Amino acid sequence: MNRNDALKQLKEETYDLCIIGAGASGAGCALDAALRGLKVALIDRSDFASETSGKSTKLIHGGVRYLEQAFKKLDFAQLRQVKHGLNERSILISIAPHLTQPLGLVTPVFHWWQGLYYWIGLKLYSWFAHWDASKNHPPMPGSKWLNKQKALQLIPGLSPRIHSAVLYYDGQMNDTRFALALIQSAVNSGNCTAANYLEVLSLEKNDQHQITAVSVKNLAADHSEPSEFNIRAKVFLNCTGPFADSIRKMANPDLTSRIRPSKGVHLTLPNAILGGNYALLIPKTSDGRMVFALPFEGETILGTTDEPYQTMSNEPVLQASEVRFLLDTLQPYLSKPVITGAVQAGFGGLRPLLAANTGAGARHTKSMLRDHEVETDSKSRLISLMGGKWTTYRIMAKDAVDVACRILHHPFGMMHIPSSNTQNYKLEGAQNYSPAILETLLQSGSLSESTCQHLTRTYGGKAFDVTSLIQENPELKQLVHPEYPFICAEIVYSVRQEMALSIRDFLARRIRLEILNWNASRQAASTVAMWMSKELNWTPDMMESNILAYQKLIDSFIDQANTASNSSHSPIL
């Protein structure tokens, strides 16, 4: 994962497949294609998983809502969606056990008949999971109908007005770290070159209007070197999520827009508001969605909303009205009042919802799951993977790479394409992972228990690669922020091994502090910049400007979340 080496390769070599966009779908496609023997280039205009894929609810799920709709509307396609989602849930937990884990979700009810309704539905959900589980991927615990006392034991912050609750299990993930593990695994296969901060400027085409190269700009280039160059490949795959239409129309202006972006936000609260290690599912809201309150990295994430979004050039951020909606939705389930001042951070993301295809000029591969499509433009030969969700990224990747292989006739011809091999492939950090890693780290005696737990969860078998840097410089065992378990060795490691190029790359996506606590992240910026400057050769002026720019960004998030707060609500932070 050396970026300079990657750029050199991207400039000089010709690839079988160039993937644009390095979120869940792009990273998944890179690994799938690399394991099939294709020579792959993977690029992103920003950091890896910095858009939709890094701003999810962190759930790996079959879709409780899909199951409800399937029975209400007798829609068997949605039943297939649940079945495949539950199977993928087991696979994801198996291939990256350090980044995923089962999560118990509690659904409180205020009347016995509500409890019966949800118990039947969630019992069916658990039954589907058990029915579809394989020997290699054992099922999670089944659902249970809990009395009030047991529910309050699991989530102490629940309102005593509840009648009872239903407990079921789904999976949880660290989304940006999972995407990074996919990319590292693809690169370490020897068949993939990956680089962030490469923006596509244009597409080069031959006389048949087929794409032969992408012209990119290195957004992190030094002023002393050329910043624009071409990447050549035989086939190009568009995995840019909510931005897919811009690449599609760059390839063929006649294509009809397919993406309808929808904004969803989450906010972060102290874990003490709920207490315990279980999540809360609020099954009905005023806008018809489900809302989750989930434990994540020692805090509680609450979300999400669903609103159309048009200003694609602006990062979606948390706004005061959204804070109030989520807190008002949560409040009836809590024993104590919660105010906006309890909000520690928040983040917004865009869902790449698919519109119906009404245009011509493209062939579509409608998968067995209804929420993603693989489109091939017959004119430019651009493949676009659109829609989908984290849980089914692996199936999405298989569908898209199948299409790429057919176009390439590689290596065995159209009728005998190489098969996908990702179902049992342990991701980076999982190969040598075991619970014994935590014990070994603890026995060293130089790091706190919370830091050892964090390193084990985040890096798996590669945790020792991080701690080995402390031997190089003992100061690296110092904390990035005194209230959180992250250590400075991770800053150096992220630059050397994970292509972190900015303060935000590290705080938002490598350790997730930005989505946990804005103030703490703002305070940690100076420490992060100090260590990054040594690795990236920043001058003192560059270091200072990077610190100020990041702190200004965090201030803008806080200001936006406070905008239009009325007098009955305290300001954020």
C-alpha positions as CSV (number, residue, x, y, z in Angstrom):
1,M,0.0,0.0,0.0
2,N,2.8,2.4,-0.9
3,R,1.2,5.3,-2.8
4,N,4.2,6.4,-4.8
5,D,4.9,2.9,-6.0
6,A,1.2,2.6,-6.9
7,L,1.2,5.8,-8.9
8,K,4.3,4.7,-10.9
9,Q,2.5,1.4,-11.8
10,L,-0.7,3.1,-12.7
11,K,1.2,5.4,-15.1
12,E,3.2,2.7,-16.8
13,E,1.1,-0.5,-16.9
14,T,-2.1,-1.6,-18.8
15,Y,-4.7,-3.3,-16.8
16,D,-7.5,-5.8,-17.5
17,L,-9.9,-3.9,-15.3
18,C,-9.9,-0.3,-14.0
19,I,-12.4,0.3,-11.1
20,I,-13.5,3.8,-10.4
21,G,-14.6,4.3,-6.9
22,A,-13.1,2.6,-3.8
23,G,-16.1,2.2,-1.5
24,A,-17.8,-1.1,-0.6
25,S,-18.6,-2.1,-4.2
26,G,-15.4,-0.9,-5.7
27,A,-13.2,-2.5,-3.0
28,G,-15.3,-5.7,-3.2
29,C,-14.9,-5.8,-7.0
30,A,-11.2,-5.3,-6.8
31,L,-10.7,-8.3,-4.5
32,D,-13.1,-10.5,-6.5
33,A,-11.3,-9.6,-9.8
34,A,-7.8,-9.9,-8.4
35,L,-8.6,-13.4,-6.9
36,R,-9.8,-14.5,-10.4
37,G,-6.4,-13.5,-11.9
38,L,-7.4,-10.2,-13.5
39,K,-4.9,-7.3,-13.3
40,V,-6.8,-4.6,-11.5
41,A,-6.4,-0.8,-11.0
42,L,-8.6,0.7,-8.2
43,I,-8.9,4.5,-7.8
44,D,-10.9,7.0,-5.9
45,R,-11.2,10.8,-6.1
46,S,-11.1,11.0,-2.3
47,D,-10.0,8.7,0.5
48,F,-11.0,5.1,0.5
49,A,-14.7,4.6,1.7
50,S,-15.0,8.3,2.4
51,E,-18.5,8.7,1.0
52,T,-21.5,6.4,1.3
53,S,-19.6,3.3,2.4
54,G,-18.0,5.0,5.4
55,K,-21.2,6.6,6.6
56,S,-23.5,3.6,7.1
57,T,-25.4,2.5,10.2
58,K,-22.6,-0.2,10.6
59,L,-25.1,-3.0,10.4
60,I,-24.8,-6.3,8.5
61,H,-28.3,-7.5,8.1
62,G,-30.8,-9.5,6.1
63,G,-33.4,-6.7,6.4
64,V,-36.2,-6.9,9.0
65,R,-38.1,-4.3,7.1
66,Y,-37.9,-6.4,3.9
67,L,-39.3,-9.4,5.7
68,E,-42.3,-7.4,7.0
69,Q,-43.1,-6.0,3.6
70,A,-42.7,-9.5,2.0
71,F,-45.5,-10.9,4.2
72,K,-47.7,-7.8,4.0
73,K,-47.5,-7.6,0.2
74,L,-46.9,-11.3,-0.5
75,D,-43.7,-10.1,-2.3
76,F,-41.5,-13.2,-2.6
77,A,-38.7,-11.2,-4.2
78,Q,-38.2,-9.5,-0.9
79,L,-38.1,-12.8,0.8
80,R,-35.2,-13.8,-1.5
81,Q,-33.6,-10.5,-0.5
82,V,-33.8,-11.4,3.2
83,K,-32.5,-14.9,2.6
84,H,-29.5,-13.8,0.6
85,G,-28.8,-10.9,3.1
86,L,-28.8,-13.3,6.0
87,N,-26.4,-15.7,4.2
88,E,-24.1,-12.8,3.4
89,R,-24.2,-11.7,7.0
90,S,-22.7,-15.0,8.1
91,I,-20.0,-14.8,5.5
92,L,-18.9,-11.3,6.3
93,I,-18.6,-12.1,10.0
94,S,-16.6,-15.2,9.1
95,I,-14.1,-13.5,6.7
96,A,-13.3,-10.5,9.0
97,P,-14.0,-11.5,12.6
98,H,-11.9,-8.7,14.0
99,L,-14.0,-6.0,12.2
100,T,-17.4,-7.7,12.7
101,Q,-19.4,-9.3,15.5
102,P,-23.0,-10.4,16.3
103,L,-25.1,-7.6,17.9
104,G,-28.1,-8.1,20.0
105,L,-31.0,-5.6,19.1
106,V,-33.8,-5.0,21.5
107,T,-37.2,-3.8,20.3
108,P,-39.3,-2.4,23.2
109,V,-43.1,-2.6,23.0
110,F,-45.7,-0.8,25.1
111,H,-48.6,-3.3,24.7
112,W,-48.6,-7.2,24.7
113,W,-50.1,-7.4,21.3
114,Q,-47.2,-5.3,19.9
115,G,-44.8,-7.8,21.5
116,L,-46.6,-10.7,19.9
117,Y,-46.5,-9.1,16.5
118,Y,-42.7,-8.4,16.6
119,W,-41.9,-11.7,18.2
120,I,-43.6,-13.6,15.4
121,G,-41.8,-11.5,12.8
122,L,-38.4,-11.7,14.4
123,K,-38.8,-15.4,15.1
124,L,-39.3,-15.8,11.3
125,Y,-36.2,-13.7,10.7
126,S,-34.2,-15.9,13.0
127,W,-35.6,-19.0,11.4
128,F,-34.6,-17.8,8.0
129,A,-31.0,-17.3,9.3
130,H,-30.9,-20.8,10.9
131,W,-32.3,-22.4,7.8
132,D,-29.8,-20.7,5.5
133,A,-26.7,-21.2,7.7
134,S,-24.0,-23.5,6.5
135,K,-21.6,-25.6,8.5
136,N,-18.8,-23.1,7.9
137,H,-21.0,-20.2,9.1
138,P,-23.0,-21.1,12.2
139,P,-26.2,-19.1,12.9
140,M,-26.5,-16.4,15.5
141,P,-28.7,-16.9,18.6
142,G,-32.5,-16.9,18.0
143,S,-34.9,-14.2,19.0
144,K,-36.6,-14.0,22.4
145,W,-39.5,-12.2,23.9
146,L,-38.2,-10.5,27.1
147,N,-40.2,-9.3,30.1
148,K,-39.7,-5.8,31.3
149,Q,-37.2,-6.7,34.0
150,K,-34.9,-8.5,31.5
151,A,-35.2,-5.7,28.9
152,L,-34.1,-3.1,31.5
153,Q,-31.2,-5.3,32.5
154,L,-29.9,-5.3,28.9
155,I,-30.6,-1.6,28.2
156,P,-30.7,0.2,31.6
157,G,-31.7,3.5,30.0
158,L,-35.0,2.2,28.7
159,S,-38.2,3.8,29.9
160,P,-39.9,1.8,32.7
161,R,-43.2,2.4,30.8
162,I,-42.5,-0.4,28.4
163,H,-44.5,-3.6,28.6
164,S,-41.8,-5.9,27.3
165,A,-39.3,-6.2,24.5
166,V,-38.2,-8.6,21.7
167,L,-34.5,-9.5,21.3
168,Y,-32.9,-10.6,18.0
169,Y,-29.5,-10.6,16.5
170,D,-27.8,-9.1,13.5
171,G,-24.2,-8.3,12.6
172,Q,-22.2,-5.1,13.2
173,M,-19.1,-3.9,11.3
174,N,-16.5,-1.1,11.2
175,D,-17.3,0.0,7.7
176,T,-14.3,2.0,6.7
177,R,-11.9,-0.5,8.2
178,F,-13.7,-3.3,6.3
179,A,-13.3,-1.5,3.0
180,L,-9.6,-0.9,3.7
181,A,-9.2,-4.6,4.6
182,L,-10.8,-5.5,1.2
183,I,-8.4,-3.2,-0.6
184,Q,-5.3,-4.4,1.3
185,S,-6.3,-8.0,0.5
186,A,-6.6,-7.2,-3.2
187,V,-3.3,-5.4,-3.3
188,N,-1.5,-8.2,-1.4
189,S,-2.9,-10.7,-3.8
190,G,-0.3,-9.3,-6.3
191,N,-2.9,-8.5,-8.9
192,C,-4.2,-5.1,-7.8
193,T,-2.8,-1.5,-7.7
194,A,-4.8,0.9,-5.6
195,A,-4.5,4.6,-5.0
196,N,-6.7,7.3,-3.4
197,Y,-7.1,11.0,-4.3
198,L,-7.1,10.4,-8.1
199,E,-10.0,12.3,-9.8
200,V,-11.3,11.2,-13.2
201,L,-11.1,14.2,-15.5
202,S,-12.1,12.6,-18.8
203,L,-12.3,9.3,-20.7
204,E,-10.2,8.5,-23.7
205,K,-12.0,6.4,-26.5
206,N,-11.0,4.7,-29.7
207,D,-12.7,5.0,-33.1
208,Q,-15.5,2.7,-32.0
209,H,-16.2,5.1,-29.0
210,Q,-15.0,2.4,-26.5
211,I,-13.1,3.6,-23.5
212,T,-9.3,2.9,-23.6
213,A,-8.1,5.1,-20.8
214,V,-9.1,7.4,-18.0
215,S,-7.4,10.8,-17.6
216,V,-6.9,11.4,-13.8
217,K,-5.6,14.2,-11.7
218,N,-3.5,13.4,-8.6
219,L,-5.1,15.7,-6.0
220,A,-2.3,15.0,-3.6
221,A,0.5,15.8,-6.0
222,D,3.5,17.9,-5.1
223,H,3.6,21.2,-7.0
224,S,7.0,20.1,-8.5
225,E,5.5,17.1,-10.3
226,P,2.9,16.7,-13.1
227,S,-0.5,16.0,-11.6
228,E,-2.3,14.6,-14.6
229,F,-1.8,11.2,-16.3
230,N,-3.7,8.4,-18.0
231,I,-4.6,4.9,-16.7
232,R,-5.0,2.4,-19.5
233,A,-7.2,-0.7,-19.2
234,K,-9.2,-3.1,-21.3
235,V,-12.5,-2.7,-19.3
236,F,-13.7,0.0,-17.0
237,L,-16.1,-0.4,-14.1
238,N,-18.0,2.4,-12.5
239,C,-18.5,1.9,-8.7
240,T,-19.0,5.5,-7.7
241,G,-22.3,5.0,-5.8
242,P,-24.4,8.2,-5.7
243,F,-22.1,9.8,-8.2
244,A,-22.5,7.0,-10.8
245,D,-24.4,9.2,-13.3
246,S,-21.6,11.6,-13.7
247,I,-19.2,8.8,-14.9
248,R,-22.0,7.2,-17.0
249,K,-22.7,10.4,-18.9
250,M,-19.0,11.1,-19.3
251,A,-18.9,7.7,-21.1
252,N,-22.1,8.3,-23.0
253,P,-24.1,11.6,-22.8
254,D,-27.2,9.8,-24.1
255,L,-27.7,7.6,-21.1
256,T,-30.6,8.4,-18.8
257,S,-29.9,9.3,-15.2
258,R,-30.5,6.4,-12.9
259,I,-29.4,7.5,-9.4
260,R,-31.8,9.3,-7.0
261,P,-29.6,10.2,-4.0
262,S,-31.1,10.1,-0.6
263,K,-29.5,11.7,2.5
264,G,-29.4,9.9,5.8
265,V,-27.8,11.2,8.9
266,H,-26.6,9.7,12.2
267,L,-25.7,11.4,15.4
268,T,-23.5,10.2,18.3
269,L,-24.5,10.2,21.9
270,P,-22.7,9.1,25.1
271,N,-23.1,5.3,25.7
272,A,-24.5,6.1,29.2
273,I,-27.8,7.3,27.7
274,L,-28.7,3.7,26.9
275,G,-26.1,1.7,28.9
276,G,-25.0,-1.8,28.2
277,N,-23.8,-3.4,25.0
278,Y,-27.1,-4.0,23.2
279,A,-28.7,-1.9,20.5
280,L,-32.2,-0.4,20.4
281,L,-34.5,-0.8,17.4
282,I,-37.3,1.7,17.1
283,P,-39.6,0.0,14.7
284,K,-41.8,2.9,13.6
285,T,-41.1,6.6,13.1
286,S,-43.2,9.5,11.9
287,D,-41.6,9.1,8.4
288,G,-42.1,5.4,8.3
289,R,-38.5,4.4,8.8
290,M,-36.8,2.3,11.4
291,V,-34.3,4.0,13.7
292,F,-31.4,2.3,15.4
293,A,-29.4,3.3,18.5
294,L,-26.3,1.2,18.4
295,P,-23.2,0.8,20.5
296,F,-20.1,1.7,18.5
297,E,-16.5,2.2,19.7
298,G,-17.7,3.0,23.3
299,E,-20.4,5.5,22.2
300,T,-24.0,5.3,20.8
301,I,-24.8,6.0,17.2
302,L,-28.4,7.0,16.4
303,G,-29.9,7.0,12.9
304,T,-31.0,7.3,10.3
305,T,-33.2,9.7,8.3
306,D,-34.2,9.6,4.7
307,E,-34.5,12.8,2.6
308,P,-33.9,13.5,-1.2
309,Y,-30.6,15.3,-1.8
310,Q,-29.6,17.3,-4.9
311,T,-26.5,19.4,-4.0
312,M,-24.0,16.6,-4.9
313,S,-21.0,19.0,-4.7
314,N,-21.6,19.5,-1.0
315,E,-20.9,17.0,1.7
316,P,-24.1,16.1,3.5
317,V,-23.9,17.1,7.1
318,L,-26.0,16.9,10.2
319,Q,-28.5,19.7,10.6
320,A,-30.5,21.0,13.6
321,S,-33.8,19.7,12.3
322,E,-32.4,16.3,11.8
323,V,-31.0,16.3,15.3
324,R,-34.4,17.2,16.7
325,F,-36.1,14.5,14.7
326,L,-33.8,11.7,15.9
327,L,-33.8,12.8,19.5
328,D,-37.6,13.2,19.5
329,T,-37.9,9.7,18.0
330,L,-35.6,8.3,20.7
331,Q,-37.1,10.1,23.7
332,P,-40.3,8.0,24.3
333,Y,-38.1,5.0,24.8
334,L,-35.8,6.5,27.4
335,S,-36.1,6.9,31.2
336,K,-34.5,10.3,31.2
337,P,-34.7,13.4,29.0
338,V,-32.1,13.7,26.3
339,I,-31.2,17.1,24.9
340,T,-29.3,18.4,21.9
341,G,-26.4,19.2,24.2
342,A,-25.8,15.5,24.6
343,V,-24.9,15.1,20.9
344,Q,-21.1,14.6,20.6
345,A,-20.9,14.3,16.8
346,G,-22.8,13.3,13.7
347,F,-22.4,12.5,10.0
348,G,-24.4,12.4,6.8
349,G,-24.3,10.0,3.9
350,L,-26.0,9.5,0.6
351,R,-27.8,6.3,-0.5
352,P,-27.5,5.5,-4.2
353,L,-31.2,4.6,-4.8
354,L,-32.0,3.3,-8.2
355,A,-34.6,4.8,-10.5
356,A,-36.4,2.7,-13.0
357,N,-34.6,2.4,-16.4
358,T,-36.5,4.3,-19.0
359,G,-33.7,5.0,-21.4
360,A,-32.0,3.2,-24.3
361,G,-28.4,2.4,-25.0
362,A,-27.6,0.2,-22.0
363,R,-27.9,-3.5,-21.2
364,H,-28.8,-4.4,-17.7
365,T,-28.1,-7.5,-15.6
366,K,-30.8,-7.5,-13.0
367,S,-29.5,-9.6,-10.1
368,M,-31.5,-11.9,-7.9
369,L,-31.4,-9.1,-5.4
370,R,-33.6,-6.2,-6.3
371,D,-31.5,-3.4,-4.9
372,H,-28.6,-3.4,-7.3
373,E,-28.0,-3.6,-11.0
374,V,-25.0,-4.1,-13.4
375,E,-25.4,-2.0,-16.5
376,T,-23.2,-2.3,-19.6
377,D,-23.2,0.7,-22.0
378,S,-23.2,-0.8,-25.5
379,K,-21.5,2.2,-26.9
380,S,-18.6,2.8,-24.6
381,R,-18.5,-0.6,-22.9
382,L,-18.5,1.1,-19.5
383,I,-19.8,-1.2,-16.8
384,S,-21.7,0.5,-13.9
385,L,-22.5,-1.3,-10.7
386,M,-25.4,0.7,-9.1
387,G,-27.4,0.5,-5.9
388,G,-26.9,-2.1,-3.2
389,K,-25.8,-2.1,0.4
390,W,-22.9,-3.1,2.5
391,T,-24.3,-6.5,3.4
392,T,-24.5,-7.7,-0.2
393,Y,-21.3,-6.1,-1.5
394,R,-19.8,-9.5,-2.2
395,I,-22.8,-10.6,-4.4
396,M,-22.7,-7.2,-6.1
397,A,-19.0,-7.7,-6.9
398,K,-19.5,-11.2,-8.2
399,D,-22.2,-10.0,-10.6
400,A,-20.1,-7.0,-11.9
401,V,-16.9,-9.0,-12.3
402,D,-18.8,-11.8,-14.1
403,V,-19.8,-9.2,-16.7
404,A,-16.2,-7.8,-16.9
405,C,-14.9,-11.3,-17.5
406,R,-17.4,-12.0,-20.3
407,I,-16.3,-8.8,-22.0
408,L,-12.6,-9.6,-21.6
409,H,-13.1,-13.3,-22.6
410,H,-10.5,-13.8,-19.9
411,P,-8.9,-16.2,-19.4
412,F,-11.1,-19.1,-20.6
413,G,-13.6,-17.5,-22.9
414,M,-17.2,-16.4,-22.6
415,M,-18.7,-19.7,-21.5
416,H,-16.1,-20.6,-18.9
417,I,-15.3,-17.5,-16.9
418,P,-13.2,-18.0,-13.7
419,S,-15.5,-18.3,-10.7
420,S,-15.7,-15.9,-7.7
421,N,-13.5,-17.0,-4.8
422,T,-14.4,-14.6,-2.0
423,Q,-16.8,-16.6,0.1
424,N,-14.1,-18.2,2.3
425,Y,-11.3,-15.8,1.7
426,K,-10.0,-14.3,5.0
427,L,-9.5,-10.6,4.7
428,E,-6.3,-8.8,5.7
429,G,-6.0,-8.9,9.5
430,A,-8.2,-12.0,9.7
431,Q,-5.6,-14.6,8.6
432,N,-3.7,-14.8,11.9
433,Y,-6.5,-13.5,14.1
434,S,-7.4,-15.1,17.3
435,P,-8.6,-14.0,20.8
436,A,-5.0,-14.8,22.0
437,I,-3.8,-11.6,20.3
438,L,-5.5,-9.6,23.0
439,E,-3.9,-11.6,25.8
440,T,-0.4,-11.3,24.2
441,L,-0.9,-7.5,23.9
442,L,-2.0,-7.3,27.5
443,Q,1.0,-9.3,28.7
444,S,3.3,-6.7,27.3
445,G,2.2,-4.4,30.1
446,S,3.0,-1.2,28.2
447,L,-0.5,-0.5,26.9
448,S,-3.9,-0.2,28.7
449,E,-6.6,-2.8,28.4
450,S,-8.8,-0.5,26.4
451,T,-6.0,0.2,23.9
452,C,-5.2,-3.5,23.5
453,Q,-8.9,-4.2,22.9
454,H,-9.0,-1.4,20.3
455,L,-5.9,-2.6,18.5
456,T,-7.2,-6.2,18.4
457,R,-10.6,-5.2,17.0
458,T,-9.2,-2.8,14.5
459,Y,-6.1,-4.6,13.1
460,G,-6.7,-8.2,14.0
461,G,-3.5,-10.2,13.3
462,K,-1.7,-7.1,12.2
463,A,-2.0,-5.4,15.6
464,F,1.6,-6.4,16.3
465,D,2.7,-4.5,13.2
466,V,1.3,-1.4,14.9
467,T,2.9,-2.0,18.3
468,S,6.3,-2.9,16.7
469,L,6.6,0.8,15.8
470,I,6.8,1.6,19.6
471,Q,10.1,-0.1,19.6
472,E,11.2,2.3,17.0
473,N,10.0,5.3,19.1
474,P,8.6,4.8,22.6
475,E,6.7,8.1,22.3
476,L,4.4,6.4,19.8
477,K,2.6,4.6,22.7
478,Q,1.1,7.9,23.8
479,L,-2.6,8.4,23.3
480,V,-3.9,10.5,20.4
481,H,-6.5,11.9,22.9
482,P,-6.6,11.3,26.6
483,E,-10.2,10.1,26.6
484,Y,-9.9,7.5,23.9
485,P,-7.8,4.4,23.4
486,F,-6.1,5.3,20.1
487,I,-2.3,5.6,20.2
488,C,0.2,7.6,18.1
489,A,1.7,4.5,16.5
490,E,-1.5,4.2,14.5
491,I,-0.8,7.5,12.9
492,V,2.6,6.4,11.6
493,Y,1.2,3.0,10.6
494,S,-1.7,4.6,8.7
495,V,0.6,6.7,6.6
496,R,3.1,3.9,5.9
497,Q,0.7,1.1,5.3
498,E,-2.8,2.5,4.7
499,M,-2.3,5.6,2.4
500,A,-3.5,8.1,5.0
501,L,-2.6,11.5,3.5
502,S,-4.5,14.0,5.7
503,I,-5.6,14.6,9.3
504,R,-9.1,13.7,8.4
505,D,-8.1,10.5,6.7
506,F,-6.8,9.3,10.0
507,L,-9.3,10.7,12.4
508,A,-12.5,10.1,10.4
509,R,-11.7,6.8,8.6
510,R,-8.7,5.0,10.2
511,I,-9.7,5.3,13.9
512,R,-13.2,6.9,13.6
513,L,-12.7,9.6,16.3
514,E,-14.4,12.2,14.1
515,I,-17.7,10.4,14.1
516,L,-17.5,9.7,17.8
517,N,-16.7,13.1,19.2
518,W,-16.1,16.4,17.3
519,N,-14.5,18.2,20.2
520,A,-12.0,15.4,20.9
521,S,-11.2,15.1,17.2
522,R,-10.6,18.8,17.0
523,Q,-8.3,18.7,19.9
524,A,-6.4,15.7,18.5
525,A,-5.7,17.4,15.2
526,S,-2.4,18.9,16.4
527,T,-1.0,15.6,17.6
528,V,-2.0,13.8,14.4
529,A,-0.5,16.6,12.3
530,M,2.8,16.5,14.2
531,W,3.3,12.8,13.5
532,M,2.0,12.9,9.9
533,S,4.3,15.9,9.1
534,K,7.3,13.7,9.9
535,E,6.1,10.9,7.6
536,L,4.9,13.1,4.8
537,N,7.6,15.8,5.0
538,W,5.2,18.7,5.7
539,T,6.9,22.0,6.4
540,P,5.9,23.8,9.7
541,D,3.6,26.1,7.6
542,M,1.9,23.1,5.9
543,M,1.4,21.4,9.3
544,E,-0.2,24.5,10.8
545,S,-2.4,25.1,7.7
546,N,-3.6,21.5,7.8
547,I,-4.5,21.8,11.5
548,L,-6.4,25.0,11.0
549,A,-8.2,23.7,7.9
550,Y,-9.3,20.6,9.8
551,Q,-10.4,22.5,12.9
552,K,-12.4,24.9,10.7
553,L,-14.1,21.9,9.1
554,I,-15.2,20.5,12.5
555,D,-16.4,24.0,13.5
556,S,-18.5,24.2,10.4
557,F,-20.1,20.8,11.3
558,I,-20.9,22.1,14.7
559,D,-22.3,25.4,13.4
560,Q,-24.5,23.5,10.8
561,A,-25.9,21.3,13.5
562,N,-26.7,24.3,15.6
563,T,-28.3,26.4,12.7
564,A,-31.9,27.2,13.3
565,S,-32.0,25.5,16.8
566,N,-34.9,27.1,18.6
567,S,-34.8,28.3,22.2
568,S,-36.3,25.1,23.6
569,H,-33.2,23.1,22.6
570,S,-29.7,23.7,23.9
571,P,-27.0,24.0,21.2
572,I,-24.8,21.1,20.1
573,L,-21.6,20.9,22.2
